[in-house]
Amino acid sequence: MKEESGKQALNALIDEAESQRKLHLRVTREIKVLSQGPKYKDRVKLLRSIPGIGLLSAMIILTEVENMDRFPNAEKFASFIGLIPMSRSSGEKEKIGEITRL
């Protein structure tokens, strides 16, 4: 009996993992299609030229930020999205922390 319930639990977990995999693939395809549209295409290409920024990161940045004009310069934008970590140095001590907010 225990063996049968274990198999059922495992099958339920496998089904759930497969469902999550399919959902992930569908959403990834939708993000890719959206990124190739006229609203995002050029900006995604520009952001992806930054080392470490892939398609998903670029789309998250663009959809969360929406209006780039609200940032007076690139440093303030980079700080907002977390590309500039807080850093304090004094003599031989250095502390690197969370992202800064300029």
Backbone as a chain_set.jsonl record, in Angstrom:
{"seq": "MKEESGKQALNALIDEAESQRKLHLRVTREIKVLSQGPKYKDRVKLLRSIPGIGLLSAMIILTEVENMDRFPNAEKFASFIGLIPMSRSSGEKEKIGEITRL", "coords": {"N": [[0.82, -1.193, 0.0], [1.912, 1.261, 0.844], [3.845, 1.554, -1.08], [2.333, 1.937, -3.396], [1.019, 4.378, -2.861], [3.226, 6.006, -2.74], [4.107, 5.903, -5.389], [1.933, 7.172, -6.598], [2.17, 9.727, -5.488], [4.663, 10.468, -6.508], [4.085, 10.438, -9.266], [2.212, 12.512, -9.341], [3.858, 14.676, -8.695], [5.608, 14.615, -10.879], [3.801, 15.153, -12.954], [3.082, 17.776, -12.225], [5.568, 19.08, -12.473], [5.966, 18.803, -15.222], [3.813, 20.294, -16.165], [4.538, 22.834, -15.212], [6.888, 23.184, -16.683], [5.874, 23.331, -19.304], [4.325, 25.653, -19.09], [6.352, 27.515, -18.549], [7.797, 27.395, -20.972], [5.831, 28.358, -22.759], [5.371, 30.987, -21.811], [7.936, 32.04, -22.108], [8.173, 31.954, -24.903], [6.165, 33.824, -25.568], [7.242, 36.156, -24.431], [9.511, 36.413, -26.012], [8.348, 36.899, -28.542], [7.032, 39.333, -27.989], [9.272, 40.897, -27.457], [10.32, 41.255, -29.972], [8.728, 42.984, -31.233], [7.76, 46.279, -32.485], [7.774, 48.137, -30.379], [9.695, 47.314, -28.497], [11.944, 46.168, -29.753], [14.409, 47.557, -30.688], [15.372, 48.653, -28.3], [15.688, 46.384, -26.707], [17.713, 45.094, -28.091], [19.809, 46.906, -27.693], [20.077, 46.85, -24.85], [20.772, 44.165, -24.53], [23.323, 44.177, -25.439], [24.877, 44.708, -23.319], [27.073, 43.082, -21.199], [25.937, 40.184, -19.538], [23.254, 40.793, -19.572], [20.421, 39.369, -20.666], [17.739, 38.252, -22.809], [15.397, 37.976, -21.181], [16.074, 39.523, -18.895], [16.412, 42.017, -20.113], [13.807, 42.519, -21.061], [12.394, 42.563, -18.651], [13.521, 44.818, -17.457], [12.739, 46.814, -19.324], [9.918, 46.643, -19.285], [9.322, 47.178, -16.656], [10.459, 49.687, -16.197], [9.453, 51.363, -18.205], [9.268, 54.341, -18.987], [12.055, 55.751, -20.069], [12.944, 58.326, -20.047], [12.653, 59.467, -17.569], [14.959, 59.268, -16.157], [17.808, 61.131, -15.521], [20.409, 60.564, -16.342], [22.723, 57.953, -17.435], [23.939, 56.702, -15.239], [22.135, 57.031, -13.107], [20.014, 55.529, -14.05], [21.235, 52.974, -14.24], [21.752, 52.552, -11.548], [19.144, 52.433, -10.545], [18.166, 50.049, -11.689], [19.815, 48.251, -10.543], [22.424, 47.742, -11.33], [24.56, 48.988, -10.254], [26.158, 48.438, -7.427], [26.002, 49.282, -3.899], [28.857, 50.731, -2.47], [31.352, 51.106, -0.101], [34.369, 52.431, 0.923], [37.21, 52.5, 3.013], [40.349, 53.146, 3.813], [41.813, 50.093, 4.305], [39.496, 48.695, 4.416], [36.588, 47.511, 2.839], [33.243, 47.696, 1.883], [30.678, 46.117, 0.29], [27.434, 46.366, -0.737], [23.86, 46.361, -0.952], [21.942, 47.439, -3.877], [22.396, 50.778, -5.013], [20.593, 53.851, -4.622], [20.414, 56.498, -6.446]], "CA": [[0.0, 0.0, 0.0], [2.806, 2.427, 0.894], [4.517, 1.644, -2.379], [1.374, 2.489, -4.356], [0.82, 5.806, -2.572], [4.477, 6.667, -3.127], [4.069, 6.034, -6.851], [0.944, 8.204, -6.918], [2.748, 11.031, -5.125], [5.704, 10.757, -7.492], [3.42, 10.762, -10.536], [1.634, 13.85, -9.197], [4.974, 15.623, -8.783], [6.072, 14.614, -12.272], [2.788, 15.889, -13.723], [3.208, 19.193, -11.882], [6.805, 19.568, -13.08], [5.715, 18.891, -16.662], [2.917, 21.436, -16.348], [5.342, 24.044, -15.013], [7.802, 23.284, -17.823], [5.087, 23.798, -20.452], [3.992, 27.054, -18.824], [7.593, 28.276, -18.719], [8.08, 27.474, -22.409], [4.827, 29.228, -23.389], [5.626, 32.373, -21.415], [9.201, 32.429, -22.742], [7.858, 32.236, -26.32], [5.407, 35.079, -25.611], [8.183, 37.246, -24.153], [10.347, 36.553, -27.198], [7.539, 37.553, -29.574], [6.86, 40.719, -27.553], [10.557, 41.598, -27.571], [10.624, 41.497, -31.376], [7.787, 43.976, -31.734], [8.324, 47.619, -32.697], [7.915, 48.892, -29.13], [10.831, 46.881, -27.693], [13.026, 45.548, -30.52], [15.679, 48.287, -30.672], [15.85, 48.809, -26.921], [16.147, 45.065, -26.253], [19.014, 44.877, -28.732], [20.777, 47.752, -27.002], [20.308, 46.314, -23.505], [21.455, 42.862, -24.626], [24.737, 44.391, -25.735], [25.54, 44.796, -22.019], [27.385, 41.731, -20.709], [25.122, 39.713, -18.435], [21.845, 41.102, -19.798], [19.825, 38.519, -21.688], [16.414, 38.638, -23.276], [14.465, 38.118, -20.071], [16.474, 40.695, -18.098], [16.116, 43.222, -20.899], [12.364, 42.738, -21.077], [11.985, 42.961, -17.303], [13.929, 46.211, -17.295], [11.921, 47.688, -20.165], [8.516, 46.662, -18.881], [9.223, 47.788, -15.325], [10.871, 51.093, -16.261], [8.545, 51.991, -19.158], [9.702, 55.625, -19.53], [13.483, 55.972, -19.804], [13.2, 59.762, -19.917], [12.606, 59.905, -16.175], [16.311, 59.199, -15.614], [18.601, 62.201, -16.116], [21.649, 60.06, -16.944], [22.871, 56.498, -17.431], [24.282, 56.23, -13.895], [20.912, 56.95, -12.3], [19.27, 54.391, -14.568], [21.949, 51.761, -13.83], [21.526, 52.41, -10.115], [17.746, 52.031, -10.353], [17.95, 48.645, -12.052], [20.665, 47.39, -9.73], [23.712, 47.441, -11.94], [25.591, 49.666, -9.471], [25.973, 48.113, -6.011], [26.538, 50.224, -2.93], [30.235, 50.415, -2.123], [31.995, 52.051, 0.812], [35.753, 52.057, 1.167], [37.936, 53.33, 3.963], [41.627, 52.477, 4.057], [41.868, 48.712, 3.83], [38.165, 48.11, 4.521], [35.66, 47.764, 1.735], [31.949, 47.074, 2.091], [29.815, 46.127, -0.898], [26.108, 46.011, -0.258], [22.732, 46.344, -1.869], [21.996, 48.435, -4.928], [22.281, 52.162, -4.576], [19.506, 54.65, -5.18], [20.94, 57.865, -6.609]], "C": [[0.867, 1.261, 0.0], [3.474, 2.649, -0.46], [3.601, 2.29, -3.417], [1.156, 3.983, -4.113], [2.074, 6.604, -2.912], [4.54, 6.887, -4.633], [3.096, 7.132, -7.278], [1.495, 9.598, -6.62], [3.821, 11.432, -6.13], [5.099, 11.143, -8.83], [2.788, 12.157, -10.485], [2.719, 14.918, -9.302], [5.52, 15.73, -10.203], [5.098, 15.384, -13.152], [2.9, 17.395, -13.476], [4.463, 19.797, -12.516], [6.63, 19.737, -14.586], [4.814, 20.077, -16.981], [3.682, 22.754, -16.211], [6.316, 24.263, -16.17], [7.082, 23.823, -19.047], [4.712, 25.266, -20.292], [5.211, 27.949, -19.035], [7.925, 28.456, -20.198], [7.113, 28.424, -23.121], [5.104, 30.7, -23.068], [6.918, 32.878, -22.047], [8.984, 32.764, -24.217], [7.123, 33.571, -26.45], [6.309, 36.284, -25.357], [9.068, 37.489, -25.366], [9.6, 37.272, -28.317], [7.355, 39.025, -29.234], [8.141, 41.527, -27.747], [10.916, 41.946, -29.011], [9.676, 42.506, -32.012], [8.41, 45.358, -31.798], [8.55, 48.407, -31.41], [9.218, 48.564, -28.397], [12.08, 46.486, -28.485], [14.373, 46.268, -30.401], [16.256, 48.411, -29.268], [16.335, 47.485, -26.336], [17.535, 44.789, -26.83], [20.105, 45.674, -28.019], [21.093, 47.205, -25.607], [21.058, 44.987, -23.537], [22.92, 42.997, -25.008], [25.552, 44.555, -24.447], [25.823, 43.382, -21.535], [26.517, 41.371, -19.495], [23.638, 40.001, -18.577], [21.35, 40.251, -20.965], [18.443, 39.031, -22.05], [15.459, 38.9, -22.113], [14.803, 39.344, -19.218], [16.139, 41.986, -18.829], [14.625, 43.528, -20.889], [11.835, 43.135, -19.703], [12.316, 44.426, -17.078], [12.984, 47.129, -18.068], [10.466, 47.747, -19.724], [8.332, 47.273, -17.495], [9.511, 49.288, -15.376], [9.894, 51.91, -17.101], [9.101, 53.279, -19.759], [11.147, 55.916, -19.131], [13.804, 57.446, -19.575], [13.169, 60.257, -18.477], [13.968, 59.845, -15.487], [17.189, 60.239, -16.296], [19.903, 61.731, -16.764], [21.727, 58.544, -16.787], [23.188, 55.951, -16.045], [23.043, 56.078, -13.021], [20.054, 55.768, -12.753], [19.915, 53.083, -14.1], [21.759, 51.507, -12.337], [20.118, 51.897, -9.844], [17.544, 50.547, -10.629], [18.91, 47.692, -11.349], [21.984, 47.009, -10.35], [24.869, 48.098, -11.201], [25.357, 49.324, -8.001], [26.545, 49.206, -5.12], [27.956, 49.784, -2.574], [30.786, 51.514, -1.231], [33.393, 51.553, 1.096], [36.384, 53.044, 2.127], [39.231, 52.61, 4.295], [41.628, 51.096, 3.451], [40.501, 48.035, 3.858], [37.302, 48.495, 3.33], [34.373, 47.014, 2.016], [31.115, 47.241, 0.821], [28.46, 45.6, -0.442], [25.069, 45.979, -1.354], [22.877, 47.428, -2.923], [21.821, 49.827, -4.351], [21.062, 52.803, -5.213], [20.013, 56.071, -5.264], [19.833, 58.877, -6.641]], "O": [[0.601, 2.209, -0.74], [3.64, 3.781, -0.915], [4.053, 3.101, -4.226], [1.114, 4.766, -5.063], [1.981, 7.759, -3.328], [4.977, 7.942, -5.093], [3.379, 7.915, -8.184], [1.31, 10.531, -7.402], [3.887, 12.586, -6.553], [5.563, 12.091, -9.464], [2.826, 12.894, -11.469], [2.511, 15.953, -9.935], [5.853, 16.821, -10.665], [5.513, 16.175, -13.998], [2.822, 18.19, -14.413], [4.416, 20.911, -13.04], [7.104, 20.719, -15.158], [5.038, 20.782, -17.965], [3.49, 23.676, -17.005], [6.543, 25.399, -16.587], [7.614, 24.679, -19.754], [4.775, 26.033, -21.253], [5.104, 29.019, -19.635], [8.293, 29.55, -20.625], [7.523, 29.201, -23.983], [5.073, 31.551, -23.956], [6.985, 34.029, -22.477], [9.541, 33.737, -24.724], [7.427, 34.361, -27.344], [6.153, 37.321, -26.002], [9.346, 38.636, -25.714], [10.156, 38.156, -28.968], [7.507, 39.881, -30.105], [8.101, 42.69, -28.15], [11.73, 42.839, -29.245], [9.81, 42.84, -33.189], [9.476, 45.585, -31.226], [9.435, 49.261, -31.362], [9.79, 49.437, -27.744], [13.175, 46.474, -27.924], [15.374, 45.645, -30.048], [17.465, 48.292, -29.065], [17.287, 47.463, -25.555], [18.422, 44.306, -26.126], [21.197, 45.161, -27.776], [22.261, 47.111, -25.232], [21.887, 44.719, -22.667], [23.679, 42.032, -24.911], [26.783, 44.542, -24.487], [24.908, 42.561, -21.466], [26.385, 42.154, -18.554], [22.837, 39.505, -17.784], [21.806, 40.399, -22.099], [18.041, 40.119, -21.638], [14.79, 39.933, -22.074], [13.913, 40.115, -18.859], [15.64, 42.936, -18.227], [14.229, 44.682, -20.726], [10.925, 43.958, -19.605], [11.491, 45.187, -16.571], [12.485, 48.112, -17.52], [9.847, 48.809, -19.786], [7.273, 47.831, -17.206], [8.871, 50.068, -14.671], [9.551, 53.034, -16.734], [9.384, 53.304, -20.956], [11.422, 56.283, -17.989], [14.827, 57.773, -18.973], [13.622, 61.367, -18.2], [14.115, 60.319, -14.36], [17.307, 60.235, -17.521], [20.444, 62.413, -17.634], [20.909, 57.933, -16.1], [22.753, 54.851, -15.704], [22.919, 55.105, -12.278], [19.442, 55.088, -11.93], [19.222, 52.187, -13.619], [21.621, 50.358, -11.917], [19.927, 51.02, -9.002], [16.833, 49.865, -9.891], [18.834, 46.477, -11.532], [22.604, 46.034, -9.927], [26.031, 47.805, -11.481], [24.442, 49.872, -7.386], [27.441, 49.952, -5.516], [28.216, 48.593, -2.398], [30.701, 52.698, -1.556], [33.587, 50.395, 1.465], [36.135, 54.248, 2.07], [39.221, 51.585, 4.978], [41.465, 50.933, 2.242], [40.362, 46.913, 3.372], [37.292, 49.642, 2.882], [34.402, 45.83, 2.352], [30.883, 48.354, 0.349], [28.36, 44.53, 0.159], [25.34, 45.628, -2.502], [23.806, 48.235, -2.879], [21.172, 50.013, -3.321], [20.565, 52.331, -6.236], [20.04, 56.779, -4.257], [20.093, 60.073, -6.773]]}, "num_chains": 1, "name": "protein.A"}
